[in-house]
Amino acid sequence: LPLVLAFVLSAYSFFLFGWHVHEKAILMVLLPLSLLNSQPEVARVYEVLSVVGTWSLFPLLLEPPESILKWLLLLCYAVGSAVALPYVSSPDTDKREPTAELVWWRGLA
């Protein structure tokens, strides 16, 4: 697992600081991170990155009839992952206040 985490952090740093990054480059971060999703401290990061990563792939779907469907699916996925997150994480990790995370989610909405 440390090798997978090292790969995730390396891919994420290349994604953040890359000169020319395509929308699909976030998949290089999300796919290995999904292997670590069962760990409570990684679950919140995965939830945020997966929603933002899915949103960043929207320009690849160009047809207007797809707009309603892609926003509806993203909303269902975001709500579903937010509901399922307490079942994944342990009670000790949920005791802290995620104020920065809540501000970020409100800003995204």
C-alpha positions as CSV (number, residue, x, y, z in Angstrom):
1,L,0.0,0.0,0.0
2,P,2.8,2.5,0.5
3,L,3.8,2.1,-3.1
4,V,0.3,2.8,-4.3
5,L,0.2,5.9,-2.0
6,A,3.5,7.1,-3.4
7,F,2.2,6.6,-7.0
8,V,-1.0,8.6,-6.1
9,L,1.0,11.5,-4.6
10,S,3.4,11.5,-7.5
11,A,0.6,11.5,-10.1
12,Y,-1.3,14.2,-8.2
13,S,1.8,16.5,-8.0
14,F,2.3,16.0,-11.8
15,F,-1.4,16.9,-12.3
16,L,-1.3,20.0,-10.1
17,F,2.0,21.4,-11.4
18,G,2.0,20.1,-15.0
19,W,2.4,22.6,-17.8
20,H,-0.2,21.1,-20.1
21,V,-2.6,18.8,-18.4
22,H,-5.5,17.1,-20.2
23,E,-8.8,16.5,-18.4
24,K,-8.3,12.8,-18.4
25,A,-5.0,13.1,-16.4
26,I,-7.0,13.2,-13.1
27,L,-7.8,9.5,-13.8
28,M,-4.1,8.7,-13.1
29,V,-4.8,10.0,-9.6
30,L,-8.3,8.6,-9.0
31,L,-7.8,5.0,-10.2
32,P,-5.0,4.1,-7.8
33,L,-6.6,6.2,-5.0
34,S,-9.7,4.1,-5.3
35,L,-7.6,1.1,-4.1
36,L,-6.9,3.0,-0.9
37,N,-10.5,4.1,-0.4
38,S,-11.2,1.7,2.4
39,Q,-8.9,3.6,4.7
40,P,-10.8,6.3,6.7
41,E,-8.3,9.1,6.2
42,V,-8.2,8.5,2.5
43,A,-12.0,8.2,2.0
44,R,-12.7,11.9,2.4
45,V,-9.9,12.9,0.0
46,Y,-11.2,10.3,-2.5
47,E,-14.7,11.6,-2.2
48,V,-13.7,15.2,-3.0
49,L,-11.3,14.3,-5.7
50,S,-13.7,11.9,-7.4
51,V,-16.5,14.5,-7.6
52,V,-14.1,17.2,-8.9
53,G,-12.5,14.7,-11.3
54,T,-15.8,13.7,-12.7
55,W,-16.8,17.3,-13.0
56,S,-13.5,18.1,-14.9
57,L,-14.4,15.4,-17.5
58,F,-17.6,17.2,-18.5
59,P,-16.0,19.2,-21.4
60,L,-15.4,15.8,-23.1
61,L,-19.2,15.3,-23.4
62,L,-20.2,17.8,-26.0
63,E,-23.8,17.1,-26.9
64,P,-26.5,19.3,-25.3
65,P,-28.8,16.4,-24.5
66,E,-26.0,15.0,-22.4
67,S,-25.9,18.0,-20.1
68,I,-28.9,17.2,-18.0
69,L,-27.9,13.6,-17.7
70,K,-24.3,14.4,-16.7
71,W,-25.3,16.9,-14.0
72,L,-27.9,14.5,-12.7
73,L,-25.5,11.7,-12.5
74,L,-22.9,13.9,-10.8
75,L,-25.4,15.0,-8.2
76,C,-26.5,11.5,-7.5
77,Y,-22.9,10.3,-7.2
78,A,-22.0,13.2,-4.8
79,V,-25.0,12.7,-2.6
80,G,-24.5,8.9,-2.6
81,S,-20.8,9.2,-1.7
82,A,-21.6,11.7,1.1
83,V,-24.2,9.4,2.5
84,A,-21.9,6.4,2.3
85,L,-18.8,8.1,3.8
86,P,-19.8,7.7,7.5
87,Y,-20.2,3.9,6.9
88,V,-16.6,3.7,5.5
89,S,-14.8,5.9,8.0
90,S,-14.4,5.0,11.7
91,P,-16.1,6.9,14.5
92,D,-12.7,8.4,15.6
93,T,-12.1,10.2,12.3
94,D,-15.6,11.7,12.2
95,K,-15.2,13.5,15.5
96,R,-13.2,16.3,14.0
97,E,-15.0,19.3,12.4
98,P,-14.3,19.4,8.7
99,T,-14.8,23.1,8.4
100,A,-12.4,23.7,5.5
101,E,-14.1,20.8,3.7
102,L,-17.5,22.2,4.2
103,V,-16.5,25.7,3.0
104,W,-15.0,24.0,-0.1
105,W,-18.1,22.0,-0.8
106,R,-20.3,25.2,-0.4
107,G,-18.0,27.1,-2.8
108,L,-18.2,24.3,-5.3
109,A,-22.0,24.3,-5.2
